[in-house]
Amino acid sequence: MTHYGQVGSVSEARVPNPVSVLLVEDDAVIRRAVQLALERYGYQVAVAADGLSGLEAFRAGRHGAGGHGAGRHDLLILDVMLPELDGIGLCHRIREESPVPVLMMSARGDALDVVAGLEAGADDYVIKPVDTAVLVARIRALLRRATFQPSQRHPATAARTAGGANAAEGLLVFGDLSVDTLGFEVRRAGRTVPLTPTELRLLLEFAAAPGAVLDRLRLLRDVWDYGWEGDTRVVDLCVLRLRKKIGSTRIETVRGFGYKLVRD
């Protein structure tokens, strides 16, 4: 198994354009090993050793402040157990300010750690020690979701709803919820609903097949871009977050099968 500091086999040797990653990890050995491993793949990696420093680095990048090398970060990797401000609290703070992709790292894989991280707004998680190739694959999947563009036609643009949809404009309407599949804007009762890239991709999958039951493994494949049967808890927790934003009854659970978007 390939671990930190060793470059495993992946489909692409290096990222095509510089991608900025902020790594927040208090263990100096792990922090340096992950940094070197990612830099070998062409990522630009900034590091922080505790939660408060990580928050400062993130904000400095957003606002173009800070010293040499400061810049907007494309993705954050947060350890769960951090001094000053733990990874869960840090993720909460970041989600109040930005939809930037967040990958959590947990040393134990404890169910409570995983659930807490995903509830805080993380898009995915990995268990330490993580295979470098797996880590890079997860990062690439997160970045693909984050850079999904309106010009990339999504199946939802062809969907129809019982309440009527203006397909020419890519507008889908479900009760008080409207989804602009071209402009990537979601509104509920006329108000804009802020969604993370993962939440948006998940909603688009439901909107593409209103009333149809989508199972968790399909959603892992199509939304999280997993080529394997990953942990379905990421789906359940993302659905929970999405419900809080678009209405608790808009996505219905079909026990033993999956979820479906309610038409009306």
FIGU-588639 format. One line per 10 residues: number of its first residue (from 1); for each residue x, y, z of C-alpha. Coordinates in pm, whole numbers, padded with zeros to 5 digits, always signed. Layout:
REM residues N
NUM> X:Y:Z; ...
//
This chain:
REM residues 264
1> +00000:+00000:+00000; +00123:+00346:-00087; +00131:+00582:+00209; +00233:+00942:+00268; +00537:+01053:+00076; +00512:+00786:-00192; +00356:+00853:-00529; +00105:+00583:-00622; -00036:+00501:-00961; -00324:+00721:-01078
11> -00473:+00793:-01417; -00299:+01130:-01450; +00056:+01194:-01334; +00013:+01561:-01242; -00254:+01828:-01221; -00276:+02025:-01550; -00284:+02367:-01381; -00156:+02481:-01043; -00413:+02405:-00775; -00381:+02559:-00430
21> -00447:+02332:-00132; -00454:+02445:+00231; -00355:+02160:+00463; -00432:+02204:+00834; -00262:+01928:+01035; -00097:+01953:+01377; +00131:+01648:+01343; +00451:+01785:+01188; +00556:+01452:+01036; +00219:+01386:+00872
31> +00187:+01749:+00764; +00523:+01745:+00587; +00467:+01401:+00433; +00127:+01495:+00289; +00262:+01827:+00165; +00553:+01662:-00018; +00328:+01390:-00161; +00081:+01643:-00303; +00356:+01869:-00434; +00494:+01575:-00632
41> +00159:+01569:-00813; +00189:+01938:-00893; -00031:+02087:-00621; +00065:+02409:-00446; +00034:+02332:-00076; +00009:+02584:+00206; +00012:+02448:+00562; -00108:+02541:+00908; -00047:+02361:+01238; -00364:+02449:+01429
51> -00725:+02548:+01367; -00692:+02920:+01433; -00385:+02950:+01209; -00574:+02753:+00945; -00867:+02994:+00966; -00632:+03291:+00934; -00460:+03135:+00633; -00794:+03062:+00469; -00918:+03418:+00522; -00589:+03565:+00405
61> -00621:+03365:+00085; -00980:+03477:+00029; -00896:+03843:+00066; -00558:+03835:-00103; -00379:+03922:+00220; -00083:+03762:+00388; +00278:+03712:+00303; +00464:+03534:+00029; +00262:+03260:-00138; -00074:+03375:-00003
71> -00362:+03328:-00244; -00708:+03188:-00279; -00722:+02820:-00190; -00903:+02581:-00422; -00946:+02308:-00162; -00895:+02256:+00212; -00777:+01941:+00391; -00857:+01955:+00762; -00753:+01716:+01036; -01029:+01647:+01288
81> -00811:+01669:+01599; -00651:+02015:+01597; -00534:+02242:+01881; -00686:+02588:+01939; -00984:+02516:+01713; -01063:+02159:+01611; -01134:+02054:+01255; -01510:+02035:+01311; -01525:+02389:+01447; -01294:+02511:+01173
91> -01516:+02356:+00906; -01821:+02524:+01061; -01646:+02864:+01049; -01536:+02814:+00690; -01884:+02712:+00579; -02020:+03039:+00718; -01797:+03219:+00469; -01735:+02997:+00168; -01846:+02689:-00030; -01481:+02590:-00092
101> -01437:+02210:-00112; -01338:+02059:+00225; -01185:+01716:+00280; -01165:+01596:+00642; -00896:+01362:+00773; -00959:+01142:+01076; -00701:+00924:+01249; -00958:+00683:+01388; -01240:+00665:+01137; -01470:+00686:+01435
111> -01832:+00711:+01321; -01889:+01016:+01541; -01589:+01195:+01388; -01709:+01120:+01037; -02067:+01225:+01105; -01961:+01542:+01286; -01730:+01641:+01002; -01991:+01585:+00734; -02259:+01763:+00938; -02022:+02058:+00972
121> -02018:+02089:+00595; -01725:+01875:+00480; -01767:+01727:+00133; -01577:+01406:+00198; -01337:+01240:+00440; -01041:+01003:+00447; -00894:+00790:+00724; -00527:+00829:+00821; -00290:+00688:+00718; -00429:+00734:+00368
131> -00289:+00592:+00048; -00149:+00882:-00154; -00321:+00770:-00473; -00654:+00755:-00289; -00602:+01101:-00143; -00520:+01247:-00485; -00822:+01073:-00641; -01051:+01220:-00374; -00902:+01566:-00428; -00953:+01544:-00802
141> -01313:+01432:-00758; -01381:+01725:-00525; -01224:+01970:-00769; -01426:+01833:-01060; -01745:+01896:-00863; -01629:+02243:-00766; -01542:+02344:-01124; -01860:+02204:-01283; -01972:+02471:-01533; -02316:+02558:-01677
151> -02180:+02486:-02026; -02132:+02123:-01918; -02483:+02005:-01997; -02633:+01818:-01706; -02926:+01571:-01741; -03136:+01804:-01527; -03155:+02054:-01813; -03383:+01813:-01997; -03600:+01726:-01698; -03971:+01804:-01680
161> -04178:+01859:-01371; -04547:+01827:-01296; -04556:+02194:-01205; -04398:+02289:-01535; -04042:+02376:-01631; -03902:+02618:-01883; -03653:+02379:-02042; -03536:+02642:-02292; -03405:+02850:-02003; -03300:+02550:-01796
171> -03540:+02645:-01517; -03697:+02365:-01314; -03972:+02438:-01065; -04079:+02216:-00775; -04335:+02394:-00558; -04159:+02690:-00399; -03821:+02559:-00514; -03668:+02668:-00846; -03345:+02533:-00993; -03169:+02720:-01273
181> -02960:+02443:-01429; -02776:+02682:-01659; -02701:+02966:-01421; -02658:+02732:-01123; -02888:+02933:-00903; -03131:+02780:-00656; -03417:+02975:-00502; -03671:+02887:-00239; -03976:+03112:-00205; -03789:+03370:-00412
191> -03478:+03373:-00194; -03139:+03251:-00309; -03028:+02927:-00143; -02650:+02907:-00091; -02526:+02557:-00172; -02182:+02401:-00175; -02072:+02247:-00507; -02146:+01899:-00371; -02493:+02000:-00250; -02564:+02158:-00589
201> -02455:+01849:-00780; -02670:+01634:-00552; -02974:+01855:-00610; -02916:+01848:-00986; -02917:+01467:-00978; -03254:+01468:-00801; -03391:+01739:-01031; -03294:+01533:-01338; -03535:+01259:-01229; -03808:+01407:-01007
211> -04013:+01138:-00835; -03762:+00865:-00918; -03582:+00685:-00636; -03204:+00723:-00651; -03002:+00476:-00450; -02699:+00577:-00246; -02443:+00390:-00457; -02564:+00563:-00772; -02533:+00899:-00597; -02182:+00812:-00478
221> -02089:+00734:-00838; -02256:+01031:-01006; -02214:+01304:-00745; -01904:+01205:-00545; -01742:+01053:-00853; -01644:+00737:-00669; -01539:+00446:-00885; -01594:+00212:-00594; -01855:+00143:-00329; -01765:+00413:-00079
231> -01917:+00500:+00257; -02282:+00593:+00200; -02280:+00809:+00513; -02150:+01095:+00298; -02473:+01072:+00096; -02699:+01059:+00401; -02535:+01357:+00569; -02530:+01566:+00251; -02900:+01491:+00196; -02962:+01606:+00554
241> -02779:+01934:+00491; -02963:+01983:+00164; -03301:+01928:+00329; -03227:+02200:+00581; -03173:+02443:+00295; -03448:+02353:+00048; -03715:+02218:+00284; -03728:+01906:+00499; -04006:+01745:+00293; -03866:+01819:-00053
251> -03643:+01508:-00053; -03817:+01195:+00067; -03651:+00885:+00210; -03761:+00555:+00059; -03647:+00305:+00321; -03427:+00030:+00190; -03387:+00197:-00150; -03270:+00558:-00137; -03411:+00907:-00186; -03637:+01090:-00427
261> -03725:+01451:-00503; -04092:+01529:-00436; -04248:+01700:-00738; -04501:+01926:-00567
//
